[in-house]
Amino acid sequence: MEANRNPSTFIANKDGPPVPTIMSPSKPTWTEALLRGAKRKCPRCGKGKMFAGYLTPRVSCESCGLAFEPLRADDAPAYFTVFLVGHIAIAGVLFSEQLSHPALWILTAVWIPATLAMMFGFLPVIKGAVMGAIFASQAGEHRHPAE
């Protein structure tokens, strides 16, 4: 069931006055879906887990039943992660070099593990956010399964 974003349409509420559908919790805003995905939760309800493992999406949400298969992020999370971590790591290396002129082996010993840790830390968060953005943009609804 998809919420109608027309504020002139109302949902009947037996406990009080009619509620505009724009306030209906069935369809979150783009920002809500993005943040829920970044928390690795279902972008529709925010309760169920989106991933079965590190990056493997579940078949569907155990809370609301949203199918995660149409929300395929493909390579976008890896590109965004490399872009973000690359900027942080290069800035850190350059700042470290300007600040204290450490030996090359010290820079390597510090920044390669830090870069790998950032890559592995950011990747599932960014993948969840991309899947949330795909859900909010309704791009997953128009996918045709491969035959």
CYANA upper distance limits for C-alpha pairs under 8 A (distance plus 0.5 A):
  1 MET  CA     26 SER  CA      8.10
  2 GLU  CA     26 SER  CA      7.48
  2 GLU  CA     27 LYS  CA      7.02
  3 ALA  CA     21 THR  CA      6.78
  3 ALA  CA     22 ILE  CA      7.79
  3 ALA  CA     24 SER  CA      7.33
  3 ALA  CA     26 SER  CA      6.79
  3 ALA  CA     27 LYS  CA      6.21
  4 ASN  CA      9 THR  CA      7.90
  4 ASN  CA     21 THR  CA      6.53
  4 ASN  CA     22 ILE  CA      7.39
  5 ARG  CA     21 THR  CA      6.99
  5 ARG  CA     22 ILE  CA      5.69
  6 ASN  CA     21 THR  CA      7.74
  6 ASN  CA     22 ILE  CA      7.33
  7 PRO  CA     20 PRO  CA      6.26
  7 PRO  CA     21 THR  CA      6.91
  7 PRO  CA     22 ILE  CA      6.25
  8 SER  CA     20 PRO  CA      7.49
  9 THR  CA     20 PRO  CA      6.58
  9 THR  CA     21 THR  CA      6.71
 10 PHE  CA     18 PRO  CA      6.34
 10 PHE  CA     19 VAL  CA      5.98
 10 PHE  CA     20 PRO  CA      4.87
 10 PHE  CA     21 THR  CA      5.98
 11 ILE  CA     18 PRO  CA      6.08
 11 ILE  CA     19 VAL  CA      5.76
 11 ILE  CA     20 PRO  CA      6.56
 11 ILE  CA     21 THR  CA      6.46
 12 ALA  CA     17 PRO  CA      8.01
 12 ALA  CA     18 PRO  CA      5.34
 12 ALA  CA     19 VAL  CA      7.16
 13 ASN  CA     17 PRO  CA      6.60
 13 ASN  CA     18 PRO  CA      5.64
 13 ASN  CA     19 VAL  CA      7.07
 19 VAL  CA     23 MET  CA      7.60
 19 VAL  CA     24 SER  CA      8.30
 20 PRO  CA     24 SER  CA      7.69
 25 PRO  CA     45 CYS  CA      8.50
 26 SER  CA     44 ARG  CA      7.55
 26 SER  CA     45 CYS  CA      8.08
 27 LYS  CA     44 ARG  CA      6.96
 28 PRO  CA     32 GLU  CA      6.28
 28 PRO  CA     33 ALA  CA      6.49
 28 PRO  CA     43 PRO  CA      8.22
 28 PRO  CA     44 ARG  CA      6.77
 28 PRO  CA    136 ALA  CA      7.85
 29 THR  CA     33 ALA  CA      6.72
 29 THR  CA    136 ALA  CA      7.28
 30 TRP  CA     34 LEU  CA      6.63
 30 TRP  CA    132 GLY  CA      8.41
 30 TRP  CA    133 ALA  CA      6.96
 30 TRP  CA    136 ALA  CA      5.50
 30 TRP  CA    137 SER  CA      7.64
 31 THR  CA     35 LEU  CA      6.64
 32 GLU  CA     36 ARG  CA      6.51
 32 GLU  CA     43 PRO  CA      7.99
 33 ALA  CA     37 GLY  CA      6.55
 33 ALA  CA     43 PRO  CA      4.98
 33 ALA  CA     44 ARG  CA      7.07
 33 ALA  CA    129 ALA  CA      8.24
 33 ALA  CA    132 GLY  CA      5.32
 33 ALA  CA    133 ALA  CA      6.84
 33 ALA  CA    135 PHE  CA      7.71
 33 ALA  CA    136 ALA  CA      6.49
 34 LEU  CA     38 ALA  CA      6.69
 34 LEU  CA     43 PRO  CA      7.52
 34 LEU  CA    128 GLY  CA      8.25
 34 LEU  CA    129 ALA  CA      5.30
 34 LEU  CA    130 VAL  CA      7.52
 34 LEU  CA    131 MET  CA      8.22
 34 LEU  CA    132 GLY  CA      5.08
 34 LEU  CA    133 ALA  CA      5.69
 34 LEU  CA    136 ALA  CA      8.17
 35 LEU  CA     39 LYS  CA      6.83
 35 LEU  CA     43 PRO  CA      8.47
 35 LEU  CA    129 ALA  CA      6.92
 35 LEU  CA    132 GLY  CA      8.00
 36 ARG  CA     40 ARG  CA      6.99
 36 ARG  CA     41 LYS  CA      5.86
 36 ARG  CA     42 CYS  CA      6.91
 36 ARG  CA     43 PRO  CA      5.69
 36 ARG  CA     46 GLY  CA      6.07
 36 ARG  CA    128 GLY  CA      8.37
 36 ARG  CA    129 ALA  CA      7.81
 36 ARG  CA    132 GLY  CA      7.38
 37 GLY  CA     41 LYS  CA      5.87
 37 GLY  CA     42 CYS  CA      6.80
 37 GLY  CA     43 PRO  CA      5.86
 37 GLY  CA     50 MET  CA      8.16
 37 GLY  CA    125 VAL  CA      7.97
 37 GLY  CA    127 LYS  CA      8.31
 37 GLY  CA    128 GLY  CA      4.67
 37 GLY  CA    129 ALA  CA      4.85
 37 GLY  CA    130 VAL  CA      7.75
 37 GLY  CA    131 MET  CA      6.89
 37 GLY  CA    132 GLY  CA      5.16
 37 GLY  CA    133 ALA  CA      8.37
 38 ALA  CA    124 PRO  CA      8.45
 38 ALA  CA    125 VAL  CA      5.24
 38 ALA  CA    126 ILE  CA      6.66
 38 ALA  CA    127 LYS  CA      7.94
 38 ALA  CA    128 GLY  CA      5.32
 38 ALA  CA    129 ALA  CA      4.77
 38 ALA  CA    132 GLY  CA      8.10
 39 LYS  CA    125 VAL  CA      7.10
 39 LYS  CA    128 GLY  CA      7.58
 39 LYS  CA    129 ALA  CA      8.33
 40 ARG  CA     49 LYS  CA      6.80
 40 ARG  CA     50 MET  CA      5.99
 40 ARG  CA     51 PHE  CA      7.28
 40 ARG  CA    124 PRO  CA      8.08
 40 ARG  CA    125 VAL  CA      7.05
 40 ARG  CA    128 GLY  CA      5.75
 40 ARG  CA    129 ALA  CA      8.24
 41 LYS  CA     46 GLY  CA      5.71
 41 LYS  CA     47 LYS  CA      6.55
 41 LYS  CA     48 GLY  CA      6.10
 41 LYS  CA     49 LYS  CA      5.15
 41 LYS  CA     50 MET  CA      5.52
 41 LYS  CA     51 PHE  CA      8.46
 41 LYS  CA    128 GLY  CA      8.17
 42 CYS  CA     46 GLY  CA      5.26
 42 CYS  CA     47 LYS  CA      6.63
 42 CYS  CA     48 GLY  CA      5.78
 42 CYS  CA     49 LYS  CA      6.43
 42 CYS  CA     50 MET  CA      5.80
 42 CYS  CA     61 CYS  CA      6.84
 42 CYS  CA     66 LEU  CA      8.27
 42 CYS  CA    132 GLY  CA      8.31
 43 PRO  CA    131 MET  CA      8.38
 43 PRO  CA    132 GLY  CA      5.63
 43 PRO  CA    135 PHE  CA      7.43
 43 PRO  CA    136 ALA  CA      8.36
 44 ARG  CA     64 CYS  CA      8.26
 44 ARG  CA     66 LEU  CA      7.85
 44 ARG  CA    135 PHE  CA      8.45
 45 CYS  CA     63 SER  CA      8.01
 45 CYS  CA     64 CYS  CA      7.02
 47 LYS  CA     63 SER  CA      6.94
 48 GLY  CA     61 CYS  CA      5.80
 48 GLY  CA     62 GLU  CA      6.07
 48 GLY  CA     63 SER  CA      5.67
 48 GLY  CA     64 CYS  CA      7.98
 49 LYS  CA     58 ARG  CA      8.28
 49 LYS  CA     61 CYS  CA      7.05
 49 LYS  CA     62 GLU  CA      7.97
 50 MET  CA     57 PRO  CA      6.25
 50 MET  CA     58 ARG  CA      6.33
 50 MET  CA     60 SER  CA      8.19
 50 MET  CA     61 CYS  CA      7.10
 50 MET  CA     68 PHE  CA      8.08
 50 MET  CA    128 GLY  CA      8.03
 51 PHE  CA     55 LEU  CA      6.84
 51 PHE  CA     56 THR  CA      5.99
 51 PHE  CA     57 PRO  CA      4.65
 51 PHE  CA     58 ARG  CA      5.66
 52 ALA  CA     56 THR  CA      6.11
 52 ALA  CA     57 PRO  CA      6.17
 52 ALA  CA     58 ARG  CA      5.64
 53 GLY  CA     57 PRO  CA      7.85
 54 TYR  CA    124 PRO  CA      7.25
 55 LEU  CA    124 PRO  CA      6.45
 55 LEU  CA    127 LYS  CA      8.22
 57 PRO  CA     68 PHE  CA      7.26
 57 PRO  CA     69 GLU  CA      8.34
 58 ARG  CA     68 PHE  CA      7.13
 59 VAL  CA     67 ALA  CA      6.55
 59 VAL  CA     68 PHE  CA      6.26
 59 VAL  CA     69 GLU  CA      6.92
 60 SER  CA     65 GLY  CA      5.99
 60 SER  CA     66 LEU  CA      5.77
 60 SER  CA     67 ALA  CA      4.70
 60 SER  CA     68 PHE  CA      5.82
 60 SER  CA     69 GLU  CA      8.21
 61 CYS  CA     65 GLY  CA      5.16
 61 CYS  CA     66 LEU  CA      5.70
 61 CYS  CA     67 ALA  CA      7.12
 61 CYS  CA     68 PHE  CA      7.95
 68 PHE  CA     72 ARG  CA      8.15
 70 PRO  CA    140 GLY  CA      5.27
 70 PRO  CA    141 GLU  CA      7.33
 70 PRO  CA    143 ARG  CA      7.15
 71 LEU  CA    131 MET  CA      5.96
 71 LEU  CA    132 GLY  CA      8.47
 71 LEU  CA    134 ILE  CA      6.56
 71 LEU  CA    135 PHE  CA      6.90
 71 LEU  CA    139 ALA  CA      8.45
 71 LEU  CA    140 GLY  CA      5.70
 72 ARG  CA    131 MET  CA      7.26
 72 ARG  CA    140 GLY  CA      8.00
 73 ALA  CA     77 PRO  CA      7.32
 73 ALA  CA    127 LYS  CA      7.22
 73 ALA  CA    130 VAL  CA      6.72
 73 ALA  CA    131 MET  CA      6.31
 73 ALA  CA    134 ILE  CA      8.25
 75 ASP  CA     79 TYR  CA      6.99
 76 ALA  CA     80 PHE  CA      6.70
 76 ALA  CA    127 LYS  CA      8.33
 76 ALA  CA    130 VAL  CA      8.01
 77 PRO  CA     81 THR  CA      6.46
 77 PRO  CA    123 LEU  CA      6.94
 77 PRO  CA    126 ILE  CA      6.07
 77 PRO  CA    127 LYS  CA      5.41
 77 PRO  CA    130 VAL  CA      7.21
 78 ALA  CA     82 VAL  CA      6.59
 78 ALA  CA    123 LEU  CA      7.18
 78 ALA  CA    127 LYS  CA      8.48
 79 TYR  CA     83 PHE  CA      6.64
 80 PHE  CA     84 LEU  CA      6.65
 80 PHE  CA    126 ILE  CA      7.90
 81 THR  CA     85 VAL  CA      6.42
 81 THR  CA    119 MET  CA      6.96
 81 THR  CA    122 PHE  CA      6.90
 81 THR  CA    123 LEU  CA      6.39
 81 THR  CA    126 ILE  CA      7.44
 82 VAL  CA     86 GLY  CA      6.06
 82 VAL  CA    119 MET  CA      7.69
 83 PHE  CA     87 HIS  CA      6.86
 84 LEU  CA     88 ILE  CA      6.92
 85 VAL  CA     89 ALA  CA      6.38
 85 VAL  CA    115 THR  CA      7.27
 85 VAL  CA    118 MET  CA      6.94
 85 VAL  CA    119 MET  CA      6.91
 86 GLY  CA     90 ILE  CA      6.44
 86 GLY  CA    115 THR  CA      8.47
 87 HIS  CA     91 ALA  CA      6.51
 88 ILE  CA     92 GLY  CA      6.56
 89 ALA  CA     93 VAL  CA      6.60
 89 ALA  CA    111 TRP  CA      7.48
 89 ALA  CA    114 ALA  CA      8.43
 89 ALA  CA    115 THR  CA      6.64
 90 ILE  CA     94 LEU  CA      6.62
 91 ALA  CA     95 PHE  CA      6.47
 92 GLY  CA     96 SER  CA      6.47
 92 GLY  CA    111 TRP  CA      8.49
 93 VAL  CA     97 GLU  CA      6.63
 93 VAL  CA    107 LEU  CA      7.50
 93 VAL  CA    111 TRP  CA      7.51
 94 LEU  CA     98 GLN  CA      6.70
 95 PHE  CA     99 LEU  CA      6.47
 96 SER  CA    100 SER  CA      6.63
 96 SER  CA    101 HIS  CA      7.46
 96 SER  CA    102 PRO  CA      8.01
 96 SER  CA    107 LEU  CA      8.35
 97 GLU  CA    101 HIS  CA      5.11
 97 GLU  CA    102 PRO  CA      6.88
102 PRO  CA    106 ILE  CA      6.78
102 PRO  CA    107 LEU  CA      7.16
103 ALA  CA    107 LEU  CA      7.10
104 LEU  CA    108 THR  CA      6.67
105 TRP  CA    109 ALA  CA      6.41
106 ILE  CA    110 VAL  CA      6.58
107 LEU  CA    111 TRP  CA      6.30
108 THR  CA    112 ILE  CA      6.18
109 ALA  CA    113 PRO  CA      7.48
110 VAL  CA    114 ALA  CA      6.81
111 TRP  CA    115 THR  CA      6.31
112 ILE  CA    116 LEU  CA      6.72
113 PRO  CA    117 ALA  CA      6.53
114 ALA  CA    118 MET  CA      6.67
115 THR  CA    119 MET  CA      6.64
116 LEU  CA    120 PHE  CA      6.69
117 ALA  CA    121 GLY  CA      6.42
118 MET  CA    122 PHE  CA      6.36
119 MET  CA    123 LEU  CA      6.45
120 PHE  CA    124 PRO  CA      8.00
121 GLY  CA    125 VAL  CA      7.92
122 PHE  CA    126 ILE  CA      6.50
123 LEU  CA    127 LYS  CA      6.53
124 PRO  CA    128 GLY  CA      6.63
125 VAL  CA    129 ALA  CA      6.78
126 ILE  CA    130 VAL  CA      6.60
127 LYS  CA    131 MET  CA      6.69
128 GLY  CA    132 GLY  CA      6.62
129 ALA  CA    133 ALA  CA      6.65
130 VAL  CA    134 ILE  CA      6.67
131 MET  CA    135 PHE  CA      6.73
132 GLY  CA    136 ALA  CA      6.68
133 ALA  CA    137 SER  CA      6.55
134 ILE  CA    138 GLN  CA      6.64
134 ILE  CA    139 ALA  CA      6.04
134 ILE  CA    140 GLY  CA      6.67
135 PHE  CA    139 ALA  CA      7.13
135 PHE  CA    140 GLY  CA      6.72
138 GLN  CA    142 HIS  CA      7.95
139 ALA  CA    143 ARG  CA      7.70
